[in-house]
Amino acid sequence: MSLFGLVSRNQKTFRPKKSTPSGSKGAQLKNHIDATLGSGNLREAVKLPPGEDINEWLAVNTVDFFNQVNILFGTLTEFCTADNCPTMTAGPRYEYRWADGVTIKKPIEVAAPKYVEYLMDWIESYLDNETIFPQSLGAPFPSNFRDVVKTIFKRLFRVYAHIYHSHFQMIVSLKEEAHLNTCFKHFVLFTWEFHLIDKAELIPLQDLVESIIQF
């Protein structure tokens, strides 16, 4: 059974797929992403297209990776439950606590599915905020845009880390490990290309990350 078939049958996605910003050059850049991904060369796919604005490129890819992680985790909500995953971990040594700095200022311990729900809501609030992710052609990006994107990618990495450490055998049983590995490789190459995640944050999957970067 395909990953996408599983999602559609179980209706387990957290939310509808986010659309690329329509008023920007988003659609054009999204077509470029799809075309380069179709070539199978992920290292080329992540590079900033010649003459394009880096913030536009980061914005379109942020939406794309949000959708990818949403779909991947959506296949696991039947198995990643508060009972099975009472904390958001990446193996026995790493635990992630949730805080958004607004409604939850002090990090709290929550079950993994609740953490991901908080995270997806938090990211979506940024994607829907036109002062941060502009929809209009030529609208300026805020001065802190890069910092916002880096925080989004840092936290999306935590979902991958949890999936690999806690649910990889289930992914294998669903015969979707190749899809997961390709999505993660794309994610790692993009974040490495634009220095979006500090090396210390990558330690829970360090060996896997290094194998991707050095390949």
N, C-alpha and C positions, 0 to 999 in steps of 0.2 A: 504494500500500500504506500502511496506517495505521501510525503510530508503534507503537501497542500490538500490532498484528499482527506487525510486524517483531520485536519483543521476544519474543513468544510462540513464533514460528517458530524463531528463532535461539537461544533460551534464553540470552541474553547478559546478563541482569541479574546483578548481583553477589550479590544476596541476596534473600530473599523480602520482599515489601512489609511494612513495619512497621504494626502496628495502633495505632489511637488508644488512649491509656490508658483502660482499661475501668472502673476503679473510681472515676474522677474524673467530672467533668462532661464528659469528653472526647467521648463519643458525641453528646451534645446540641450541643456547640459545633461538632463536625465536621459535623453536619446543617446548622447555621447557615452554615458556610463553603460547603457544597455549594449551599445555596439561594441565597446571595448571589452566588456565582460564576455560577450559572445565570441570574441576571438580566443578566449581562454588564457590571455596574458594578463594576470591580475596585477603584475608590477606596472604595466603600462596603463591599466585601467584606473589606477589611483592617482596618476600624475595630473597636475593642473594643465588643462588644455592650453595651448599657446594663445596668448592674448586675452585670456579670460580673467575675471576678477576672483581673487582667492576666496573672498568672503562668500560670493555666490556659489563657488564650488564647495566650500565647507557646508553651506546651508543645505544645498541639494543632497549632499551625501549624508548629512546628519539625519534628514528625513528618511533616506533610504535605509540606513543602518537601524534606525528606530523601528521601521517596518519589519526588517529582517529578524531582529531580536524578538519583537512582538509575536511574529509567526512561530519562531522556533520555540519560545517558551509556551506558547499557546498549545503546542502538541503535548506538553508535559503536565498541564494543570491537573490532569486526572491522577498523576503520580506524585507531583510536588504539592503536598498538602501540609497543613499545620501539624498534623500528626506525624507525618514522615519527615518533615523538615521544620522543626520547631524554631530553628534559628537560621539566619541567612549566612551560610558558611561556604568556604572554598577549601574543603579538606579540614582536618582536625586543628590546624594551626591558625586559620584565618576566619574571623567572624566580622560581618558587616552590620553596623547599626544604622538606623535611619534618622536623618534630620534634614529638614528643608530650609532651615534658617528663618522661617516665617511662622508657620503654625506649630512646628515641632523644632524648637531651637536646641534642645539637649538631646543628643543621640539616644534612641530607644531601641531595645531589643525586640524584634518582631520575627514572626515566622517567615520563611523564605517567600511564599506566595504573597504575603502581605507586603513584604519589602518590594517585590517586583511591581505590585499594584501601585504602591506609593510612588515608585520610580517612574512608571509609565505615565501616571497622572501628572507628575512634576515635569517631565520632559514635554508632555503634550501642552502644558500651560505655557511653556516657552515657545514651542512651535506655533501656537495660535496667537502669540503676542506680536503684532506687526511692528512694534517699536524695536523688537529684537530680531525677528525673522521677517523682514519686509516682504510684502506681497506686490507692491507697486514697482514698476520699472523705474530704476534710477533712485529709489528711496535709499537713504543712507543706512548703513549698519551702525549700531552703537559702538562706542569706543571699547566696551567690555565684551564685545561679541566673541572674540577668541577665547576669553576666559569661560564664558558660558558653554561654548562648544567643548572645551577641554573637560569641564565638569561632567557634561552629558556623556562623553565617551568614556571617561574614567568609571562612571557608574554603570554604563552598558557592559563594560568589561566584566564587572562583578557578576552579571547574569551569566555570561559565558563561563566564568570561573566556577560558578555554582553548578551549572549544567555538566561541565566536564568532571567535576569531583563527585557529584551526587547522583547524576542521572545518565552517565555515559553508557552504562550497560543497557538501560532502557532504550536509548537512542540506537544502540547496536541491534537490539531485538526488533526494533521497528525498521531496521535496515536503512537508517538515515544518517549513519556516521559520515559518509562521504559528503553529504549535503552540509552537515554541521561543520565539518573540517574546512570545506570550501568557503563557507560564510565567515568562519573565524579567520582563515588566512586572509581573505579580503579585508576584514576589519583590522587585523594587525598591520598589514602592509599600508593601509591608509593612515592609521594613527602614527605609524613609524615615519611615513613620508612627511607628515606635517607636525611631528613632535607634540602629539596631543595627550599622551599619557606618560607620566614619569615612570622611569624604570622600576622604582620601588613598588609601584602599584601592580606591576606585571608579575611579581615574584610567585604568586600562587600557580601560575602556568608558565613559569620561566623557561623550562626545557622545551615546551611546545612552541613558545614564542620565538626562542632562539633558533629552533629548527626551521621555522618559517622565514625568519629574517636572513639567515645564512644560506638558505637553499640557492 
